[in-house]
Amino acid sequence: MKIRKAVIPAAGIGSRLLPLTKAIPKEMLPVGDKPVIEHTVRELVASGITDITIVVSGGKSLIQDHFRPNPALVAQLRSDGKTAFADAVEEVGELSRRGHITYLDQHGPYGNGTPVLNAARHAGDEPMLVLWPDDVFVAEVPRAQQLIDAYESTGAPVLALLPMDPADSQRYGVPVVAEDRGAGLLRITGLREKPKSADAPSSFAAIGGYVVTPGIVDELRAQTTEWYRHRTGEIYLTDAINTYAAANPVFGQVISGRWYDTGNPADYLVAQFASALAHPEYGALLRDLCVPQD
């Protein structure tokens, strides 16, 4: 079954970036000349996704404002002779149409599995991509397309993986690798959340990107039902994948490309700096600043 749908969970408060995110959603912080969530949307559209659900919470109206077409602003810019700016604003609105972006308020227990379960109502029995809105990937083939290709070759859930220094294992979910099928495709039988380096089952980290199938959604639904019985813990996508992988095929795809995480101040600055260095106009200015002055 072709993957046509994707969900972007965007209901978090961005606590690691406070007070910067007190009034501005973390998804709207700029990386280069685009808010970070636009990088995710562009990646999905470039990979053939035609139905994007952004799961939001209160205070996220700026996301909708950004992608909403604004014919009045475009007309004003054109009348002022600012054609390039008009084209840029119009193109963002067109991006919303091409990706058929819809918005859904998050409901349910805390945890990153809840927005996936919310959006699954729109997916029915179709597989769907899940990408976080604070990741930026720079790759010749978009990360989303690499995940789609892996799903089409396996027909099973897929996790985006990157090589990891074992010393960093307590920052990530680490897959249990059962088989290497070549070209970066690994069959996995479990996922350990933030293990100690001595206990890490592999040298790969599960980073932001998943192909979720109805079986994973069923596991999330079972977790949520249990949560309402006991009202403890959180609903995590990785827990659902770990449970599902114990008895069903699950794969990891090692992603070719460079990953930038913008979810904390240090990594956000790295992403900003890398984007500026790659810019055809601003890169030279920054490189001059890095040259020691006599």
N, C-alpha and C positions, 0 to 999 in steps of 0.2 A: 504494500500500500504506500503510495506516495506521501511524503510529508509536505503538507500545505500550511500547517498551523504552528504557531509559536506563542509562548507566554513569556512575558517579562515581569517578574515580581518587582514592584516598585513601591511597596507600602512601608518600607523601613524608615526610621527617623534619622539615620545617619549620625548616630551618637558619637562615633569615633572622630567625626569632623566638626563637632560643636566647638565654638559657637557659629562657625561658618554656615552650618546647615540649620540654624535656628529659624530663619525666614525663607531660605532658599532650599528647595529639595536637593539632596545630594546628586540626584540624577540630572539636575540642570546645571551643575558646575561645569565650566568649560574645560575641554581638553582641546587645545588648538583653537580653531574658530567655530567649534560645534559643542553643544552640551553633550556630556558623556553618553546619555541615553540615545542621542541621535546616531552615534557611532554604532550602537547595537542594532537600531532599527535599519540603518543602511546595510549592515552586514546581512541581516535577515532578508531584506528585499533583494539584495544582490545574489542571494542563494536560492531565489525562487519562491520564498514564502509569501503567500497571498492573504493570510489572515493572522494578524497579530493582536493578541489581547494583552494590554498593560494593566496589571492588578495594582490598584492604588489605595491610599487611605486619605484621610482629611489633610488639607494643606498642600495637595499636589496639583492644584489647578494650573500651575505654571506649565506643567508637562503638556496638558491639553491645549493651553494657549499657544505653546510653541508650534505644535504640529497642525493646529487648526488653520485652514486657508484664510487669508486676510485680503480680499479683493480691494478693499478701500485703501489699505496701505500700499498695495502694489500700484494702484491707479495714481496715488499721490506721488510715489517715487517716479513713475514714468512721466508724469506731467512736469516734474522738476528736472527731468533729464538724467535721473540717476538710474540708468537702465540696468547696470550690473547688480545694484542692490535690489532692484525690483525682480530681476530674474532669480536672485538667490532666495528671496522670500517666497516667491511663487513656487520654486522648486521644492522647498520644504513642505509646503502644502500638498504638492503633487506626491511627495513621498508618503504622506499619510494615506492618500487615495490608493497608491500602488500596493501598500502593505495592508490596506483595509484595517486601519487601527481602530480598535474599540477599547473601552475602558470599563473596568469592573472593580467595584469596591470590595476590599478584602473582608471576609467574615470567617470567624472560627478561632481555634486556639492559636497561641503564639508559635512561631516556627516557620522555616522556609518551605515546608511541605504544604502549608495551608493555601497559599496563593496558587500553587499548582493544582490542588484539588478543586479550588474555586473555578479555575479556568477550564478544567477537564469537562465541565458540563457543556462547554461549547465544542469540545473535540469529539464527543461521542466515542466511537470505537476506533478512532484514528490515532496514530502516533503523533506526538508533537514535540517540538524543540522547546527547551527551557534555557534561556540565557539571562544572566544577571545584568543589571543596568550599570554596574560600576566596574565592568571589565572592558578593556580595549585590546583587541588583537590586531596586530599588523602582520598580514600574511599574503602571499601571492594568491593562494586559494583561501577564501574566507573560512574561518573556523567552522561556521555553521554548515558550509558546503562539505567540509571534511567529515563532519558528523553525519550528515545526510548520506554521503557516499558509503560510510561504514554501516549505517543502518540498512541501506539497500543491498549490501553484500551479505548481511547476516540475518536480517529480519528480526533483530532482537534489540533490547535497550542498549544504548551506547553512552559512555562517559567520556568527556574530554580529559585527556591526561597530559602531563608534562613531566620530563625527568626531574628528579628532586634530590637535593642533598639530604641524606638520611638525618643529618642534624636538624633539619627543618621539619621533620615529620609531625611534630606537635602542633603545626599550624594548619595541617590539611587532613582530608580524608585520604587514606592510603589503600589502594586495591590489593586484594590477594590474587596474584596472577597464576593461572593454571596452565596457560598455553600461549605461545607466541606464534601468530599466524603470518608474520612478516608484514612489511610495509607499515609498521607501527600499530597493527591491529592485535590486541591481546584479549584472550578470553579470561574473565575474572569470575571468582566464586564467592567474593565477599568484599566488604569495604570496612576498614577500621578507622574510626574517627579519632584523629589527633593522637596517635599512639606515641609512646616514647621511642626514641631512635633505636634502642636495642630491640624493641618489639615490632618495628615497622615490617610488614610482610613483603614489601617490595621497594624499589627506588623510584616509584612514580607517585605523583600527587594528582588527585582529582580536582581539577580547577573548573571555573564557571562554564559549564556547557553540558547538556544532557539531551538525549533522545528518550522520551518517556513513552511507554506503551500502556495499554489498558491494564495489564497485569500490575504494573507499578502503581497505577491509580487505585486499584483494588487494595493494595497494601496500605496506601495512604488513608483510604477510607476506613480500613480496619483499625489503624492506629487512632484515627479521630474518634471512632465509636468507643474505643477503649478509654480515650482521654475523657470523654464525657461521663464515663462511669466513675472515674477516679479523680479527675481534675488535677492531675500531676504531670510534670514534664512538658515537653514541647513536641511538635510534629516536624520531624526532619525528613527531607527527601532522601538523604543518605541512609537513614534507618530502613526506609521502605526498599531501597535498592539492595541493601545488604540482606534483608530477609528474602527478597525475591531471588537473588543470585544464588542462594543456597540450594535451590531446587530447579532453577530455570537458567537458560543461556543468557548471559550478560557480557558485553564487550566494552573494552576501553580502546579509544583511538588516540595515539600519541599525536598531538597537534604540531604541524609544521608552522612556525611563525613565532612572533614575539608577543608576550603577554604583558600588559600593564594593568595593575590593580589600582583603582583610584579610591578605595574604601577607607584609607587611613592617610594622615597628613604626609608622611614621608613618601609613600608610593604615589600619592597624588602629585606631589612635586616632581617626582621622576617622570611620570607620564606627561606632565605639562612641558617639562624641559625637553624630553625626547621628541614630542610633537613639534615644538618650536624649532629644534635643530633640523628637523626634516623639512621644514617649510622653505619653499624656494626663495622667499623674500626675507624672512626673519632669521633663518638659520645662520646666514653670514654674520649678522649683527651679534648673535649670541656667541658664535665661535670667536669673534674679535674680543669679547669680554673675557673669554677663557684664556687668552694669550697673555702671559706675564708681561707687564709693562716695565720698561727700563727706568 
